[in-house]
Amino acid sequence: MKITNGVQWLDTAGNVISAHGGGFLQKDGYFYWFGENRNGKKLVSCYRSRDLVNWEFLNDVVTMDTHPELNPSNCERPKVLYNEKTGKYVMWLHWENGIHYGEARCAVLVSDTVDGDYQYLRSFRPLGHMSRDCTLYKDDDGTAYFISAANENADLHVYRLTDDYLDIAALEKILWAGQKREAPALVKRGDYYFLVTSGCTGWEPNQGKYAYATSITGEWSELKNLGSPTTYDTQPTYILTIQGTEKTTYLYVGDRWDPSDYHNSTYAFLPLEFEDDTTPKLSWASTVEIDVETGEVTTEVQESGLYRLQVNMRYLTVEEGQLKAARLSYANENQLWEVEEVVPEIIRIKHHKTGKYLQPTAGSTEDGAHVELADRADSASQEWSLYDTGGGYVKLQNRHSGLALKVQRGTEGPIFQTEMNPRRYGWWDEQAFLLAKVFK
Ligand code: DGJ
């Protein structure tokens, strides 16, 4: 059976699967999926499947009634390991008080059974460090590691856990200090460990990156891009290893967060291919079919032919006829655009829903003039030159006014034209646009 990415998945009872920021555990031929569930007093839910398609809901393993400190709370990115020595299932997660993200703590819970009601032990800052996005990893020798974003998400810390997995034994490594990587997902393939991370842009998607090492606590490679500039509109959470009879498949699990409606968030399972021992490659797949016995995977891609225009983490949209920059909303068709190539590096930008084209407000060419949508015209005012500023971002210079498109940072519009600055100051640059393909 095919998995369709980027849509709501239902469990075997026909309910929407709520297991965001998830982690997995394989046992007795089942895949167990733990993830955030923000419905009512639920916090972490557990599902299981034999085929990665049919998911049976098992239990809300953590709820706000589990412990007073969880009522209220946000429990994010839960990950579970089985401890061979103690026979316990140990869960670590990112704990916040449900009101803001200032606590920056991890929390530890345990259960005698994989899908039991986990017992809350405590929340804390590991060795006094802030701890937000996180993951767990059990190494070949049974040593467990907790990797979490520290120092206001600027650094990634690698902690070695105690033998019972219930506490921090040592801070072993600080990775890519200052580079603000989060949403870590760790997997081992052959002699190499691969750590996949996202940038820090709240609920909005950004460029995934990977690095590799021969030892978790050793030297890691520099960060390299993985996937599209929005990681196919996902953020990493886990990499599943499927040991098949024919091949071993590595499955990237991503969250497609909807910043405008958390409960409209979906998931993506994408095969992580390897061009050589140290070069993973992630491609979009609209559908994925996995034979968990053989490990063989087939994928299909349906091109949408559509784009979203992202600028300083906001998306060009149309509200009541006005051009705005709004938070990403997968349900909002006004955020969808078509890009028509006039000649290489020169495009027209067509609003998909209205069929109208982006142009400076009629006749205006002065700096600061607004832009509008108009019926198609064979005019340089509807033609935009693309200036590549790196990282997939371009500046859009109008061929009639010679000015660049801009969105005032921190506002939702109107959209201006202004003297183009050919440099890009990072994703927050008011003129740097990402023509983000729509992956369906
Ligand atoms: C990005 C993180 O990866 C998510 O788990 C969540 O904490 C959001 N930030 C909150 O903005």
Residues whose N, C-alpha, C, O or C-beta is under 5 A from the ligand:
A	BS01	DGJ	E76 D133 A183 G202 W203
